[in-house]
Amino acid sequence: MMSTLKDLNKHLFDQLDRLAKADKSELETEVKRAQTVAQVSENIIDAHKTQLDAIKLIAEYKGLNPNQEVPKIALGDMDMEV
């Protein structure tokens, strides 16, 4: 199961390995799988970009909190400061 960007990255590289190792009889199936994985991955990445853009807007227009820390966004297994 993928729940973090780290998991997504591993899954993408695993798919590249399957493509590289596919024999002629498996190649068409792996290409279709790779196309589907790429489409889903693009949607996941776009959603994270939207979240990051929202955090940037908050920091730009609302300012930093009293501790001068930039708001954090949860990315699954880590918090990332922007």
Backbone torsions as a table, in degrees:
resi	resn	phi	psi	omega
1	MET	NA	137.9	178.0
2	MET	-101.6	128.8	177.0
3	SER	-136.7	-4.3	-179.8
4	THR	-134.4	165.0	175.7
5	LEU	-64.6	-31.6	176.3
6	LYS	-62.5	-43.4	177.2
7	ASP	-63.2	-42.0	179.3
8	LEU	-61.0	-44.4	179.5
9	ASN	-59.0	-45.5	178.5
10	LYS	-61.9	-43.7	-179.4
11	HIS	-61.5	-40.5	179.2
12	LEU	-63.9	-43.1	178.2
13	PHE	-68.9	-35.1	174.8
14	ASP	-62.0	-40.1	178.9
15	GLN	-64.9	-40.4	175.9
16	LEU	-59.8	-40.7	177.2
17	ASP	-62.7	-43.3	178.6
18	ARG	-62.0	-39.5	177.3
19	LEU	-63.2	-44.2	-178.1
20	ALA	-66.0	-31.8	-176.0
21	LYS	-94.5	-7.1	-176.3
22	ALA	-66.7	135.1	173.8
23	ASP	-86.0	177.1	-173.2
24	LYS	-56.0	-37.8	-177.8
25	SER	-73.0	-23.3	-178.9
26	GLU	-97.8	-13.4	-169.6
27	LEU	-60.6	-44.8	-178.4
28	GLU	-61.5	-42.3	178.3
29	THR	-63.4	-43.9	-179.2
30	GLU	-67.8	-35.2	177.4
31	VAL	-65.0	-44.1	177.8
32	LYS	-62.6	-41.6	178.5
33	ARG	-63.2	-43.2	-179.6
34	ALA	-62.9	-39.6	178.4
35	GLN	-63.9	-42.5	178.8
36	THR	-65.2	-45.3	178.5
37	VAL	-59.7	-41.7	180.0
38	ALA	-63.4	-41.6	179.9
39	GLN	-64.9	-45.3	179.8
40	VAL	-65.6	-42.4	179.7
41	SER	-60.3	-40.7	178.9
42	GLU	-60.3	-41.3	178.2
43	ASN	-65.3	-40.7	178.6
44	ILE	-63.6	-45.6	-179.4
45	ILE	-64.5	-41.8	177.6
46	ASP	-61.0	-39.3	178.6
47	ALA	-63.4	-41.1	178.3
48	HIS	-67.9	-37.2	177.0
49	LYS	-61.9	-40.3	178.6
50	THR	-62.9	-42.6	178.0
51	GLN	-62.9	-43.0	179.2
52	LEU	-64.5	-40.3	177.1
53	ASP	-61.3	-39.2	178.5
54	ALA	-63.6	-43.7	178.5
55	ILE	-62.3	-42.0	179.0
56	LYS	-62.1	-42.4	178.5
57	LEU	-63.3	-42.7	178.3
58	ILE	-60.3	-46.6	-179.1
59	ALA	-64.5	-37.6	-177.8
60	GLU	-72.3	-44.9	-172.7
61	TYR	-95.5	-28.0	-179.7
62	LYS	-97.2	-21.4	-179.4
63	GLY	89.2	176.7	179.3
64	LEU	-82.3	160.2	177.3
65	ASN	-74.6	172.7	-176.7
66	PRO	-56.2	-25.2	179.5
67	ASN	-85.8	5.5	-178.8
68	GLN	59.2	36.3	177.9
69	GLU	-105.8	141.0	175.9
70	VAL	-76.4	141.1	178.0
71	PRO	-56.0	148.0	-179.2
72	LYS	-103.2	154.0	175.3
73	ILE	-124.4	132.1	-179.8
74	ALA	-79.1	128.6	179.0
75	LEU	-120.8	46.1	177.8
76	GLY	86.6	-100.0	-175.0
77	ASP	-92.2	8.9	179.5
78	MET	-152.9	159.2	170.0
79	ASP	-104.4	138.1	-178.3
80	MET	-122.6	127.5	176.4
81	GLU	-86.6	142.4	176.7
82	VAL	-108.1	NA	NA
